[in-house]
Amino acid sequence: MKHYLLEGKHLVPFAELQNLLPEHHAYLQAGYDSGHFLFSGPQAPPDGGILVARAKNREELDALLASEPFVREGKMVFTRVTEFDAAQFQPSLSSWFSGLAE
């Protein structure tokens, strides 16, 4: 598995995203349930967000991100997608970074 740090940027004011929030949260929960997402959250102020994800390759990641409701509706873009190798981490994250928590 490859690991990615993603930075999203909202293309509209956060207030305009409210109607998509339930679908956005359901999308994120599905990503956690499938083992693709480690954590996510809005930036402060909420003009974008951060996501740490994993996928077999960039193509799989891009396919997963295409169904994100904010992205799908053209209200957010991922401005930075950085692949990284986790050299050190809390022991409680060992299974996620080793790919065992699939």
C-alpha positions as CSV (number, residue, x, y, z in Angstrom):
1,M,0.0,0.0,0.0
2,K,1.1,3.5,-0.7
3,H,0.4,6.4,1.7
4,Y,-0.8,9.9,0.8
5,L,-1.1,13.2,2.5
6,L,-3.8,15.2,0.6
7,E,-4.7,18.9,0.9
8,G,-8.1,20.0,-0.4
9,K,-9.2,23.5,-1.2
10,H,-12.8,24.6,-1.2
11,L,-13.8,26.5,-4.4
12,V,-16.8,28.0,-2.7
13,P,-17.4,29.4,0.8
14,F,-17.9,26.7,3.4
15,A,-21.5,27.8,4.0
16,E,-22.3,26.6,0.5
17,L,-21.2,23.1,1.3
18,Q,-23.7,22.5,4.1
19,N,-26.2,20.6,2.0
20,L,-23.4,18.2,1.0
21,L,-22.1,17.6,4.5
22,P,-24.1,14.5,5.3
23,E,-23.0,12.8,2.1
24,H,-19.4,14.0,2.7
25,H,-19.4,12.5,6.1
26,A,-20.8,9.2,4.8
27,Y,-18.1,9.2,2.1
28,L,-15.4,9.6,4.7
29,Q,-16.9,6.9,7.0
30,A,-16.9,4.5,4.0
31,G,-13.2,5.3,3.5
32,Y,-12.5,4.6,7.2
33,D,-14.5,1.4,7.1
34,S,-12.7,0.2,4.0
35,G,-9.3,1.0,5.6
36,H,-8.4,3.6,3.0
37,F,-8.5,6.6,5.4
38,L,-6.5,7.2,8.6
39,F,-7.7,10.7,9.5
40,S,-9.3,13.8,8.0
41,G,-10.4,17.2,9.1
42,P,-11.1,20.8,8.0
43,Q,-8.4,23.4,7.9
44,A,-8.8,26.4,10.3
45,P,-10.4,28.5,8.9
46,P,-12.5,25.9,7.0
47,D,-11.4,26.8,3.5
48,G,-10.2,23.3,2.8
49,G,-9.2,20.1,4.5
50,I,-6.6,17.5,5.1
51,L,-6.8,13.7,4.5
52,V,-4.3,10.9,5.1
53,A,-5.2,8.0,2.8
54,R,-3.7,4.8,1.5
55,A,-4.3,2.9,-1.8
56,K,-2.5,0.3,-3.9
57,N,-1.4,3.1,-6.4
58,R,-2.2,6.6,-7.5
59,E,-4.8,5.4,-10.0
60,E,-6.8,3.6,-7.2
61,L,-6.5,6.7,-5.0
62,D,-7.8,9.0,-7.9
63,A,-10.7,6.7,-8.5
64,L,-11.6,6.8,-4.8
65,L,-11.3,10.6,-4.6
66,A,-13.5,11.1,-7.7
67,S,-16.5,10.1,-5.7
68,E,-15.9,12.6,-2.9
69,P,-19.1,14.7,-2.9
70,F,-17.4,18.1,-2.7
71,V,-15.1,17.1,-5.6
72,R,-17.8,15.4,-7.6
73,E,-19.9,18.6,-7.4
74,G,-16.9,20.9,-8.4
75,K,-16.8,22.6,-5.1
76,M,-13.3,21.3,-4.0
77,V,-10.1,20.2,-5.5
78,F,-7.1,18.4,-4.1
79,T,-4.4,20.9,-4.6
80,R,-1.6,18.7,-3.2
81,V,-1.3,15.0,-3.1
82,T,2.0,13.8,-1.6
83,E,3.0,10.2,-1.5
84,F,5.1,9.4,1.6
85,D,6.7,6.6,3.4
86,A,5.9,6.4,7.1
87,A,9.4,6.0,8.7
88,Q,8.1,6.4,12.3
89,F,4.7,6.3,13.9
90,Q,2.9,5.5,17.1
91,P,2.9,1.7,17.7
92,S,-1.0,1.8,17.7
93,L,-0.8,2.7,14.0
94,S,1.4,-0.3,13.0
95,S,-1.3,-2.3,11.4
96,W,-2.6,0.6,9.3
97,F,0.9,1.5,8.0
98,S,1.8,-2.1,7.4
99,G,-1.4,-2.7,5.4
100,L,-2.7,-5.3,7.8
101,A,-5.9,-3.4,8.7
102,E,-7.6,-4.0,5.3
